[in-house]
Amino acid sequence: MKNYTTISRIYFIGIGGIGMSALAKYYLSKNASVSGYDKTVTTLTKQMESEGINIHYEDNVELLDKKAQLVVYTPAIPKDHKELNYYLHNNYEVIKRSALLGEITKTSFNICIAGTHGKTTISTMIAHILRHSGFGCNAFLGGISVNYNTNFWSSNNNVSVAEADEFDRSFLQLSPDVAVVSAMDADHLDIYGTKENMEKSFVAFTEKLRPGGLLLINYNLHAKKFPAYNRYRYSLENNLADAFATNITSGNGGYEFDVIIKDWKLSRVQLNMGGMHNIENAIAAIAIAHHLKINDEKIKDAVCNFKGVKRRFECIINTDKIVFIDDYAHHPEELNALISGAKNLFPDRKCTVIFQPHLFSRTKDFANEFAESLSHADVSLLLPIYPARELPMENVTSNLIKEKMKNLPTGRQVKNVFVLSKEELMHYIKENFASDENASTKKLLITAGAGDIDQLVEPMKKILLNII
């Protein structure tokens, strides 16, 4: 059987993707020659280049590595990609990202976190607890840990924490010893067709659990769908669950709470990040740490020191005049949790949400739900749809959400919703956040989306800091 951990020369097509970059860094940590292609320069690709990974940004067979022992690609790469087809037609070993992650974790103890939302925060949080406590792990994350400014790190302890991605059924390549399912809201219907098919895939993921493994599922999910392994159900506050929080108090943008897991209690846990949903995420991470027999005080200290994940309820500015939060939310349920969590932490502030829809198919499938979620903001600013891997669809634009917001099923009509270009948005921020008539109003500004809206965060931050 081939040992994929000993590859000495590897090439990545789509190396700038969050999952791809973690694997590229894994091989770099093993002193392999790592190179790759991506279509755009990002902060992440610049970081990898500075670490010694050779990256180019033109689909050109003259620039690829013809001596690569292994070629890795992401399903987001189009089928007519020149470099991918060169490798496919010239007898190179070509493998999907998900298959490679499955191969290199075959011999490790694996903690795999799945869910249509919550998985990045939970996986980063548990990986942080294992690292901070000295337990140790290899981390393959779907976001950048603020504590360590990376989505990958290695350890001598043969334990892997991996985000289990449901897109393209990628998570079915994994072999968990601990598996988490945080949510199964309808998503990726371009892949699955129906919510039922998607849920079946999540059940299939849990069936990959190794003998004697632990399964954690959110209490809101139907337990009967899942096999009866050693199973914990976790919840934010529902005391019918096996793991839940109690005595929750908030302050200074964070929370203090107790955690109950069956007959065990962890008192006065301090979580220094916003969003009630992140308490629920922390409960899952704490349950795993307790299962691994990590010392109680070490768990508490690690959670207290957890600084979060970039673009997961990330606080960019926090002053008396303005709070600016950036988040990756791109599904209606995520938007709901983001807006309600922010308003709960920062009440009595005028809430403006800037949302960039991600994918034409997702916008079409969930236009009503997006409209309902965004209706809870005082002002909603919609950027054009970020297409990602898709071609435009007829009559599917951000105006679709806007029109739905004007006539919600509840009968409410939302008037303060605008579709703006990026240039118009920057002008709006200058005009509406700098005007004298608004100077005395305390503001809550939220940016959300999985496209390239993150590229606007720093320019907006500079404008806002000049104002305040």
C-alpha positions in Angstrom: 0.0 0.0 0.0 1.3 3.4 -1.0 2.5 5.7 1.8 1.2 9.2 1.0 3.0 10.7 4.0 6.4 10.2 2.4 5.8 12.1 -0.9 8.8 14.3 -1.6 7.5 16.4 -4.6 3.9 17.5 -4.9 1.8 19.9 -7.0 -1.5 21.5 -6.0 -4.1 22.9 -8.5 -6.1 25.4 -6.5 -3.4 25.7 -3.8 -5.0 28.8 -2.3 -8.1 27.0 -1.1 -8.4 26.8 2.6 -8.3 22.9 2.6 -5.7 22.7 -0.1 -3.4 25.1 1.7 -3.5 23.1 4.9 -2.3 20.0 2.9 0.4 22.0 1.1 1.7 23.2 4.5 1.6 19.6 5.8 3.9 18.5 3.0 6.1 21.6 3.5 6.5 20.6 7.2 7.8 17.2 5.9 10.4 19.0 3.8 8.8 18.1 0.5 9.1 20.2 -2.6 5.7 22.0 -2.8 4.3 24.1 -5.6 1.0 24.9 -7.2 -1.4 27.1 -9.1 -4.2 29.4 -8.1 -6.2 31.9 -10.0 -5.8 34.8 -7.6 -3.2 36.2 -5.2 -4.5 36.3 -1.6 -3.1 36.8 1.9 -2.9 33.1 2.2 -1.0 32.5 -1.0 1.4 35.3 -0.1 2.0 33.7 3.2 2.7 30.3 1.6 5.1 31.9 -0.9 7.0 33.5 2.0 7.3 30.1 3.6 9.0 28.6 0.4 6.1 27.3 -1.7 6.3 28.2 -5.4 2.9 29.5 -6.6 1.9 30.9 -10.0 -1.4 32.5 -11.1 -1.7 31.6 -14.8 -3.2 28.4 -16.1 -0.1 27.5 -18.2 1.4 24.1 -18.7 4.8 25.7 -19.1 4.7 26.7 -15.5 3.6 23.5 -13.8 6.0 21.0 -12.1 6.6 18.2 -14.6 8.6 16.2 -12.0 5.8 16.1 -9.4 5.2 12.6 -7.9 1.7 13.5 -7.0 -0.9 16.1 -8.2 -3.7 17.3 -6.0 -6.8 19.2 -7.2 -9.9 20.6 -5.7 -13.4 19.9 -7.3 -13.8 23.7 -7.7 -11.3 23.5 -10.6 -13.1 23.5 -14.0 -12.9 20.4 -16.2 -11.3 22.3 -19.0 -8.4 23.5 -16.9 -5.2 23.1 -19.0 -2.8 22.1 -16.2 -5.2 19.5 -14.8 -5.8 18.0 -18.2 -2.0 17.9 -18.9 -1.5 15.8 -15.8 -4.5 13.6 -16.4 -3.4 12.8 -20.0 0.3 12.2 -19.2 0.1 9.4 -16.7 0.7 11.4 -13.5 -1.0 10.3 -10.3 -3.8 12.8 -9.8 -5.9 12.8 -6.6 -8.7 14.9 -5.1 -7.9 16.9 -2.0 -10.4 15.0 0.1 -8.9 11.6 -0.9 -5.4 12.7 0.0 -6.6 13.9 3.4 -8.2 10.5 3.9 -5.0 8.8 3.0 -2.6 10.7 5.2 -4.9 10.3 8.2 -5.5 6.6 7.8 -3.0 5.7 10.6 -3.8 8.5 13.0 -6.4 8.9 15.8 -8.9 11.2 14.0 -11.2 13.9 15.4 -13.5 14.9 12.4 -16.0 17.7 12.7 -18.8 17.9 10.1 -21.8 20.2 9.8 -23.3 22.8 7.4 -22.2 25.4 9.9 -20.1 25.4 13.1 -17.5 22.9 11.9 -14.7 25.4 11.4 -15.0 27.0 14.8 -15.4 23.6 16.6 -12.4 22.0 14.8 -10.2 25.1 15.4 -11.3 25.2 19.1 -10.6 21.6 19.8 -7.3 21.7 17.9 -6.4 24.8 20.0 -7.4 23.0 23.3 -5.2 20.0 22.4 -2.2 22.3 21.4 -2.6 24.7 24.4 -3.0 21.9 26.9 0.2 20.1 25.7 -1.9 17.1 24.4 -0.8 17.8 20.8 -2.4 17.2 17.4 -2.0 17.7 13.7 -4.6 20.2 12.6 -6.2 20.5 9.2 -8.6 23.4 9.5 -11.1 25.2 7.3 -10.2 28.6 8.7 -7.3 30.6 10.0 -6.8 30.3 13.7 -6.3 33.8 15.2 -4.1 32.3 18.0 -1.6 30.8 15.6 -2.3 32.6 12.3 -2.5 29.4 10.3 -4.9 26.6 9.3 -2.3 23.8 9.8 0.1 22.7 12.5 1.8 19.4 13.3 2.7 17.5 16.4 4.6 14.4 17.4 1.3 13.0 18.9 -0.3 10.9 16.2 -3.7 12.7 16.5 -5.4 14.6 13.7 -8.1 17.2 13.9 -9.8 17.6 10.6 -12.7 19.6 9.3 -15.0 17.2 7.5 -16.4 19.0 4.5 -19.7 17.8 3.1 -19.2 19.5 -0.3 -18.8 16.9 -3.0 -19.2 14.3 -0.3 -15.6 14.9 0.7 -16.0 13.7 4.3 -16.7 10.2 3.2 -13.0 9.8 2.7 -12.3 10.1 6.4 -12.0 7.5 9.2 -13.0 9.2 12.5 -12.4 8.0 16.0 -14.4 11.0 17.2 -17.0 12.4 14.9 -19.2 15.6 15.3 -22.2 16.6 13.3 -23.1 20.2 14.3 -25.9 20.9 11.7 -27.6 19.5 8.6 -29.4 22.5 7.1 -30.1 22.2 3.4 -27.1 23.3 1.4 -25.0 22.3 -1.6 -28.3 21.3 -3.4 -26.3 21.7 -6.6 -24.4 18.6 -5.5 -27.1 16.6 -3.5 -30.3 17.6 -5.3 -32.4 17.3 -2.1 -32.0 17.9 1.6 -32.8 14.2 2.2 -29.9 13.1 0.0 -27.6 15.5 1.9 -28.7 14.1 5.2 -28.1 10.6 4.0 -24.5 11.6 3.3 -24.1 12.9 6.8 -25.4 9.6 8.2 -22.9 7.8 5.9 -20.1 10.0 7.4 -21.0 8.9 10.9 -21.0 5.2 9.7 -17.3 5.7 9.0 -16.7 6.0 12.7 -14.1 3.4 13.9 -15.2 0.7 16.4 -15.4 2.1 19.9 -15.5 5.7 18.6 -17.5 8.6 20.0 -20.2 10.4 18.0 -21.4 13.9 19.1 -24.5 15.2 17.4 -26.4 18.5 17.9 -29.5 18.0 20.0 -31.6 19.7 17.3 -30.9 16.8 14.9 -33.0 13.7 14.8 -31.1 11.2 16.8 -32.9 8.3 15.1 -31.2 9.1 11.9 -27.8 8.1 13.4 -26.5 4.6 14.4 -26.4 4.0 18.1 -22.7 4.3 18.8 -21.2 5.7 22.0 -23.2 8.9 21.4 -23.5 12.3 23.1 -26.1 14.8 22.1 -25.0 18.4 22.9 -27.0 21.6 23.1 -26.7 25.2 24.0 -29.0 25.1 27.1 -31.4 22.1 26.8 -30.8 20.1 29.9 -32.3 17.0 28.2 -29.0 16.8 26.2 -26.0 14.9 27.4 -23.9 18.1 27.2 -25.2 21.6 27.7 -24.4 25.0 29.2 -26.0 26.6 32.2 -25.6 29.9 34.2 -24.7 31.8 31.1 -23.8 35.5 31.6 -22.4 37.9 29.0 -20.1 40.9 29.2 -17.1 42.6 27.3 -18.0 40.8 24.1 -17.8 37.3 25.6 -19.5 34.9 28.0 -19.1 33.0 31.2 -20.9 29.7 31.8 -20.9 26.2 33.3 -20.8 23.1 31.2 -22.6 19.9 32.2 -21.7 16.6 30.5 -23.7 13.7 32.0 -22.3 13.5 35.6 -19.4 15.9 35.1 -19.4 19.7 35.5 -16.9 22.3 34.4 -17.6 25.6 36.2 -17.1 29.2 35.2 -15.8 28.7 31.7 -14.8 32.0 30.1 -15.2 32.3 26.3 -13.9 35.5 24.9 -15.8 35.6 21.6 -19.3 36.7 20.7 -22.3 34.8 19.5 -24.4 32.4 21.6 -23.9 29.8 18.9 -20.2 29.8 19.8 -21.1 28.7 23.3 -22.7 25.7 21.8 -19.6 25.1 19.6 -17.5 25.3 22.7 -19.6 22.7 24.4 -18.8 20.2 21.6 -15.1 21.0 21.8 -15.1 20.7 25.6 -16.9 17.4 25.4 -14.2 16.0 23.1 -11.4 17.3 25.4 -13.1 15.7 28.4 -13.4 12.4 26.5 -9.7 12.6 25.9 -9.2 13.0 29.7 -7.5 16.4 29.4 -7.3 18.1 32.8 -10.2 20.3 33.7 -8.2 23.4 34.5 -6.2 23.0 31.2 -9.5 22.9 29.3 -10.7 26.1 31.0 -7.4 27.9 30.4 -7.4 26.9 26.7 -11.0 28.0 26.1 -10.3 31.3 27.9 -7.2 31.9 25.7 -9.0 31.0 22.5 -9.0 34.0 20.2 -11.3 32.6 17.5 -11.1 32.0 13.8 -10.6 34.7 11.2 -13.9 35.6 9.7 -15.9 33.7 12.3 -17.5 36.5 14.4 -14.2 38.3 14.1 -14.3 41.7 15.9 -12.5 44.2 13.6 -13.3 47.4 15.6 -14.9 47.7 19.1 -15.3 51.2 20.4 -18.1 53.2 22.1 -19.1 54.6 18.7 -18.9 51.6 16.4 -18.5 47.8 16.6 -17.4 46.2 13.3 -17.8 42.4 13.0 -16.7 40.3 10.0 -18.0 36.7 9.4 -17.9 34.0 6.8 -21.7 33.4 7.0 -23.1 32.4 3.7 -26.1 30.3 4.6 -29.4 31.8 6.0 -29.1 29.9 9.3 -25.5 31.2 9.7 -26.7 34.8 9.0 -29.5 34.3 11.5 -27.0 33.2 14.2 -24.6 36.0 13.3 -27.1 38.9 13.4 -29.0 37.7 16.5 -25.7 37.0 18.3 -24.3 40.4 17.5 -27.5 42.2 18.4 -27.6 40.3 21.7 -24.1 41.3 22.6 -24.4 44.9 21.4 -28.0 45.9 21.9 -29.3 49.4 21.3 -27.0 49.9 18.3 -28.1 50.6 14.8 -27.3 47.4 12.9 -26.1 47.5 9.3 -25.4 44.2 7.5 -23.3 44.1 4.3 -23.9 40.7 2.7 -22.3 39.2 -0.4 -24.4 36.2 -1.6 -22.2 33.2 -2.6 -23.2 31.1 -5.6 -26.2 31.7 -8.0 -27.7 28.3 -7.1 -27.6 29.0 -3.3 -29.1 32.4 -3.8 -31.9 30.9 -5.9 -32.6 28.0 -3.5 -32.7 30.2 -0.4 -33.8 33.7 -1.5 -36.8 33.6 0.9 -34.6 32.5 3.8 -31.9 35.0 3.1 -34.6 37.8 3.0 -36.0 36.7 6.4 -32.5 36.5 8.0 -31.4 39.9 6.7 -34.7 41.5 7.7 -33.6 41.6 11.3 -30.9 44.2 10.5 -31.9 47.9 10.5 -30.1 48.3 7.1 -29.1 45.6 4.6 -26.6 46.3 1.9 -26.3 43.6 -0.8 -23.3 43.2 -3.0 -23.5 41.3 -6.3 -23.5 37.5 -6.1 -20.0 36.0 -5.9 -20.1 33.3 -8.6 -17.3 31.0 -7.4 -17.5 27.9 -9.6 -20.8 28.8 -11.3 -21.9 30.5 -14.4 -24.7 33.2 -14.1 -28.3 32.1 -13.9 -31.1 33.9 -15.6 -33.0 36.3 -13.3 -30.8 35.3 -10.3 -29.1 38.4 -8.9 -28.9 40.1 -5.5 -32.1 42.0 -6.4 -33.9 38.7 -6.0 -33.2 38.9 -2.2 -34.1 42.6 -2.2 -37.5 42.0 -3.7 -38.2 39.2 -1.3 -37.4 41.5 1.6 -40.0 43.9 0.4 -42.7 41.3 0.8 -41.9 38.9 3.5 -44.3 36.0 4.3 -45.0 37.6 7.7 -46.3 40.7 5.8 -43.5 42.8 7.0 -41.9 45.0 4.4 -38.2 46.0 4.8 -37.4 49.3 3.1 -33.8 49.9 4.1 -32.2 47.4 1.7 -29.9 48.4 -1.2 -28.0 46.5 -3.8 -24.6 48.2 -4.3 -21.4 47.7 -6.2 -18.2 47.5 -4.2 -17.4 51.1 -5.3 -20.8 52.3 -4.3 -20.5 50.5 -0.9 -17.2 52.3 0.0 -18.9 55.6 -0.9 -21.9 54.6 1.3 -19.7 53.9 4.2 -17.9 57.3 3.9 -21.2 59.2 3.6 -23.4 57.4 6.1 -20.9 56.6 8.8 -19.1 60.0 8.7 -22.1 62.4 8.4 -22.7 64.7 11.4 -26.4 63.7 11.7 -25.3 60.1 12.4 -22.4 60.9 14.6 -24.2 60.4 17.9 -25.8 57.1 16.9 -24.0 54.0 18.2 -23.5 51.6 15.3 -23.1 47.9 14.7 -21.6 47.0 11.3 -21.5 43.4 10.0 -19.9 42.1 6.9 -20.8 38.6 5.8 -20.1 36.2 2.9 -17.9 33.5 1.6 -16.7 35.2 -1.6 -14.2 38.1 -1.8 -16.0 40.4 0.6 -13.1 39.9 3.0 -10.9 42.0 0.6 -13.1 45.0 1.7 -12.6 44.6 5.4 -9.2 46.4 5.7 -10.2 49.4 3.4 -13.5 49.8 5.4 -11.6 49.5 8.7 -9.3 52.4 7.6 -12.3 54.6 6.7 -14.1 53.9 9.9 -11.0 54.4 12.1 -10.4 57.8 10.4 -14.0 58.7 11.2 -13.9 57.7 14.9 
